[in-house]
């Protein structure tokens, strides 16, 4: 059962594929987006971020870890993160999710 929402000190500001910015201020809002509005079906980063958000709502995982995984998932599908120092994800073969995760974790 999900518990009360958890808010981040600073929202994640994402530029969606249509060009508009969306502010994610809480774990619940982020989980809802990942489960109901995510533009790509499947994807391990999306599923991992959603599982971590669920765990954060149940106080079994750090909300900041859920936030980091959300940032990684967004970068992976090409969303621009407007308020984070994130290495831009490029679908070139030389980039992989592991190196992207490492770069995001080092910078957050």
Secondary structure, 3 states (H helix, E strand, C coil): CCCCCCEEEEEEEEECCCCCEEEEEEHHHHHHHHHHCCCCCCCHHHHHHHHHHHHHHCCCCCHHHHHHHHHHHHHHHCCEECCCCCCCCCCCCCCCHHHHHHHHHHHC
